[in-house]
Amino acid sequence: MTTWNELRNKLNISEEDEALIALERDLIRTLVALREEQGMSQAELASKCGVKQPMIARMEKSIHSPQVDSLLKVLLQLGYTLKIVPLSVQEEI
């Protein structure tokens, strides 16, 4: 059985790519937590966003990276926005 570290070494993932993966993972985890905190199902969120439930499921499972417009639709319905901040500021939060 191959371990994650062995697979990662074979894939030759750069530190920059790992940072991007971590940012997206954290963003998706936050979206799921916000939806759940608001007691909303994927279907309810999808309906409010004007998209189909499978799109929300794919986003939450990180099957595909969300497009910016889809991400903004979801954030808006959850009562949030996307803010760009320097990494040094983001790390302090």
TORZA-500205 format. One record per residue: residue number from 1; residue in one letter; chain; x, y, z of N, C-alpha, C in turn. Coordinates in Angstrom, 1 decimal. Example, Ala and Ser with C-alpha at 12.3 -4.5 7.8 and 13.67 -1.06 7.14 Angstrom:
2
{node 1 "a" "A" {13.2 -5.7 7.8} {12.3 -4.5 7.8} {13.2 -3.3 7.8}}
{node 2 "s" "A" {12.8 -2.2 7.1} {13.7 -1.1 7.1} {12.9 0.0 7.9}}
This chain:
93
{node 1 "m" "A" {0.8 -1.2 0.0} {0.0 0.0 0.0} {0.9 1.2 0.0}}
{node 2 "t" "A" {0.6 2.2 -0.8} {1.3 3.4 -0.9} {0.8 4.4 0.1}}
{node 3 "t" "A" {1.7 5.1 0.8} {1.4 6.1 1.7} {1.2 7.4 1.0}}
{node 4 "w" "A" {0.6 8.4 1.7} {0.4 9.7 1.1} {1.7 10.4 0.8}}
{node 5 "n" "A" {2.7 10.3 1.7} {4.0 10.9 1.4} {4.7 10.2 0.2}}
{node 6 "e" "A" {4.6 8.9 0.1} {5.2 8.3 -1.1} {4.5 8.8 -2.4}}
{node 7 "l" "A" {3.2 8.8 -2.3} {2.4 9.3 -3.5} {2.8 10.8 -3.8}}
{node 8 "r" "A" {2.8 11.6 -2.8} {3.2 13.0 -3.0} {4.5 13.2 -3.6}}
{node 9 "n" "A" {5.5 12.4 -3.2} {6.8 12.4 -3.7} {6.8 12.0 -5.2}}
{node 10 "k" "A" {6.0 11.0 -5.5} {5.9 10.6 -6.9} {5.3 11.6 -7.8}}
{node 11 "l" "A" {4.3 12.3 -7.3} {3.6 13.4 -8.0} {4.5 14.6 -8.2}}
{node 12 "n" "A" {5.5 14.8 -7.3} {6.4 15.9 -7.4} {5.6 17.2 -7.2}}
{node 13 "i" "A" {4.8 17.3 -6.2} {4.0 18.5 -5.9} {4.9 19.6 -5.3}}
{node 14 "s" "A" {4.9 20.7 -5.9} {5.7 21.8 -5.4} {5.1 22.4 -4.1}}
{node 15 "e" "A" {5.9 23.2 -3.4} {5.4 23.8 -2.2} {4.3 24.8 -2.5}}
{node 16 "e" "A" {4.4 25.5 -3.6} {3.3 26.4 -4.1} {2.0 25.7 -4.3}}
{node 17 "d" "A" {2.1 24.5 -5.0} {0.9 23.7 -5.3} {0.3 23.2 -4.0}}
{node 18 "e" "A" {1.2 22.8 -3.0} {0.6 22.3 -1.7} {-0.1 23.5 -1.0}}
{node 19 "a" "A" {0.5 24.7 -1.1} {-0.2 25.9 -0.5} {-1.5 26.1 -1.1}}
{node 20 "l" "A" {-1.6 26.0 -2.5} {-2.9 26.2 -3.2} {-3.9 25.2 -2.8}}
{node 21 "i" "A" {-3.5 24.0 -2.7} {-4.4 22.9 -2.2} {-4.9 23.1 -0.8}}
{node 22 "a" "A" {-4.0 23.6 0.0} {-4.4 23.8 1.4} {-5.4 25.0 1.5}}
{node 23 "l" "A" {-5.2 26.0 0.7} {-6.1 27.2 0.7} {-7.5 26.7 0.2}}
{node 24 "e" "A" {-7.5 26.0 -0.8} {-8.8 25.5 -1.3} {-9.5 24.6 -0.3}}
{node 25 "r" "A" {-8.7 23.7 0.3} {-9.3 22.8 1.3} {-9.9 23.5 2.4}}
{node 26 "d" "A" {-9.2 24.6 2.9} {-9.7 25.4 4.0} {-10.9 26.1 3.6}}
{node 27 "l" "A" {-11.0 26.7 2.4} {-12.1 27.4 1.9} {-13.4 26.5 1.9}}
{node 28 "i" "A" {-13.2 25.3 1.3} {-14.3 24.3 1.2} {-14.8 23.9 2.6}}
{node 29 "r" "A" {-13.9 23.6 3.5} {-14.3 23.3 4.9} {-15.1 24.4 5.5}}
{node 30 "t" "A" {-14.7 25.6 5.3} {-15.4 26.8 5.8} {-16.8 26.9 5.3}}
{node 31 "l" "A" {-16.9 26.7 3.9} {-18.2 26.7 3.3} {-19.2 25.7 3.9}}
{node 32 "v" "A" {-18.7 24.5 4.0} {-19.5 23.4 4.6} {-19.9 23.7 6.0}}
{node 33 "a" "A" {-18.9 24.2 6.8} {-19.3 24.6 8.2} {-20.3 25.7 8.3}}
{node 34 "l" "A" {-20.2 26.7 7.4} {-21.2 27.8 7.4} {-22.6 27.2 7.0}}
{node 35 "r" "A" {-22.6 26.4 6.0} {-23.9 25.8 5.6} {-24.5 25.0 6.7}}
{node 36 "e" "A" {-23.7 24.2 7.4} {-24.2 23.4 8.5} {-24.6 24.2 9.7}}
{node 37 "e" "A" {-23.9 25.2 10.0} {-24.2 26.1 11.1} {-25.5 26.8 10.9}}
{node 38 "q" "A" {-25.9 27.1 9.7} {-27.1 27.7 9.3} {-28.3 26.7 9.2}}
{node 39 "g" "A" {-28.0 25.4 9.4} {-29.0 24.4 9.3} {-29.5 24.2 7.9}}
{node 40 "m" "A" {-28.7 24.4 7.0} {-29.2 24.3 5.6} {-28.6 23.1 4.9}}
{node 41 "s" "A" {-29.5 22.4 4.2} {-29.1 21.2 3.4} {-28.4 21.7 2.1}}
{node 42 "q" "A" {-27.7 20.8 1.5} {-27.1 21.1 0.1} {-28.2 21.6 -0.8}}
{node 43 "a" "A" {-29.3 20.9 -0.8} {-30.5 21.2 -1.7} {-31.0 22.6 -1.4}}
{node 44 "e" "A" {-31.2 22.9 -0.2} {-31.7 24.2 0.2} {-30.7 25.3 -0.3}}
{node 45 "l" "A" {-29.4 25.1 -0.1} {-28.4 26.1 -0.5} {-28.4 26.2 -2.0}}
{node 46 "a" "A" {-28.5 25.1 -2.7} {-28.5 25.1 -4.1} {-29.7 25.9 -4.7}}
{node 47 "s" "A" {-30.9 25.7 -4.1} {-32.1 26.4 -4.5} {-31.9 27.9 -4.3}}
{node 48 "k" "A" {-31.4 28.3 -3.2} {-31.2 29.7 -2.9} {-30.2 30.3 -3.9}}
{node 49 "c" "A" {-29.2 29.5 -4.3} {-28.2 30.0 -5.3} {-28.6 29.9 -6.7}}
{node 50 "g" "A" {-29.7 29.2 -7.0} {-30.1 29.1 -8.4} {-29.2 28.1 -9.1}}
{node 51 "v" "A" {-28.7 27.1 -8.4} {-27.9 26.0 -9.0} {-28.5 24.7 -8.6}}
{node 52 "k" "A" {-28.0 23.6 -9.2} {-28.5 22.3 -8.8} {-27.7 21.7 -7.6}}
{node 53 "q" "A" {-28.3 20.9 -6.8} {-27.7 20.3 -5.6} {-26.4 19.6 -6.0}}
{node 54 "p" "A" {-26.3 18.9 -7.1} {-25.0 18.2 -7.4} {-23.8 19.1 -7.5}}
{node 55 "m" "A" {-24.1 20.4 -7.9} {-23.0 21.3 -8.0} {-22.4 21.7 -6.6}}
{node 56 "i" "A" {-23.4 21.8 -5.7} {-22.9 22.1 -4.3} {-22.2 20.9 -3.7}}
{node 57 "a" "A" {-22.7 19.7 -4.0} {-22.0 18.4 -3.6} {-20.6 18.3 -4.2}}
{node 58 "r" "A" {-20.5 18.6 -5.5} {-19.1 18.5 -6.1} {-18.2 19.5 -5.5}}
{node 59 "m" "A" {-18.7 20.7 -5.2} {-17.9 21.8 -4.6} {-17.4 21.3 -3.2}}
{node 60 "e" "A" {-18.3 20.8 -2.4} {-18.0 20.4 -1.1} {-17.1 19.2 -1.0}}
{node 61 "k" "A" {-17.2 18.3 -2.0} {-16.3 17.2 -2.1} {-15.0 17.4 -2.8}}
{node 62 "s" "A" {-14.8 18.7 -3.2} {-13.6 19.1 -3.9} {-13.3 18.3 -5.2}}
{node 63 "i" "A" {-14.4 17.8 -5.8} {-14.2 17.1 -7.1} {-13.7 18.0 -8.1}}
{node 64 "h" "A" {-14.2 19.2 -8.2} {-13.7 20.3 -9.1} {-13.5 21.5 -8.3}}
{node 65 "s" "A" {-12.5 22.3 -8.7} {-12.3 23.6 -8.1} {-13.5 24.5 -8.5}}
{node 66 "p" "A" {-14.1 25.2 -7.5} {-15.2 26.0 -7.8} {-14.8 27.2 -8.7}}
{node 67 "q" "A" {-15.7 27.5 -9.6} {-15.5 28.7 -10.4} {-15.8 29.9 -9.5}}
{node 68 "v" "A" {-15.2 31.0 -9.8} {-15.4 32.2 -8.9} {-16.8 32.6 -8.8}}
{node 69 "d" "A" {-17.5 32.6 -10.0} {-18.9 33.0 -9.9} {-19.8 32.1 -9.1}}
{node 70 "s" "A" {-19.5 30.8 -9.1} {-20.2 29.8 -8.3} {-19.9 30.0 -6.8}}
{node 71 "l" "A" {-18.7 30.2 -6.6} {-18.2 30.4 -5.2} {-18.9 31.7 -4.6}}
{node 72 "l" "A" {-18.9 32.8 -5.4} {-19.6 34.0 -4.9} {-21.1 33.8 -4.7}}
{node 73 "k" "A" {-21.7 33.1 -5.6} {-23.2 32.8 -5.4} {-23.4 32.1 -4.0}}
{node 74 "v" "A" {-22.6 31.1 -3.7} {-22.8 30.4 -2.5} {-22.5 31.3 -1.3}}
{node 75 "l" "A" {-21.4 32.0 -1.4} {-21.0 32.9 -0.3} {-22.1 33.9 0.0}}
{node 76 "l" "A" {-22.6 34.5 -1.0} {-23.7 35.5 -0.9} {-24.9 35.0 -0.2}}
{node 77 "q" "A" {-25.3 33.8 -0.5} {-26.5 33.2 0.1} {-26.2 32.7 1.6}}
{node 78 "l" "A" {-24.9 32.5 1.9} {-24.5 32.2 3.3} {-24.3 33.5 4.1}}
{node 79 "g" "A" {-24.4 34.6 3.4} {-24.2 35.9 4.1} {-22.7 36.3 4.2}}
{node 80 "y" "A" {-21.9 35.9 3.3} {-20.5 36.2 3.4} {-20.0 36.7 2.0}}
{node 81 "t" "A" {-18.8 37.2 2.0} {-18.1 37.6 0.8} {-16.7 37.1 0.7}}
{node 82 "l" "A" {-16.1 37.3 -0.4} {-14.7 36.9 -0.5} {-13.8 38.1 -0.3}}
{node 83 "k" "A" {-12.8 38.0 0.5} {-11.9 39.2 0.7} {-10.5 38.8 0.4}}
{node 84 "i" "A" {-9.8 39.6 -0.3} {-8.4 39.3 -0.6} {-7.5 40.0 0.4}}
{node 85 "v" "A" {-6.7 39.3 1.2} {-5.8 39.9 2.1} {-4.4 39.3 2.0}}
{node 86 "p" "A" {-3.4 40.1 2.3} {-2.0 39.5 2.3} {-1.9 38.3 3.1}}
{node 87 "l" "A" {-1.1 37.3 2.7} {-0.9 36.1 3.4} {-0.4 36.4 4.8}}
{node 88 "s" "A" {0.4 37.4 5.0} {0.9 37.7 6.4} {-0.3 38.0 7.3}}
{node 89 "v" "A" {-1.3 38.7 6.8} {-2.5 39.1 7.6} {-3.3 37.9 7.8}}
{node 90 "q" "A" {-3.5 37.1 6.8} {-4.4 35.9 6.9} {-3.8 34.9 7.9}}
{node 91 "e" "A" {-2.5 34.8 8.0} {-1.9 33.9 8.9} {-2.1 34.3 10.4}}
{node 92 "e" "A" {-2.3 35.6 10.6} {-2.5 36.1 11.9} {-3.9 35.9 12.4}}
{node 93 "i" "A" {-4.9 35.7 11.5} {-6.3 35.6 11.9} {-6.6 34.2 12.5}}
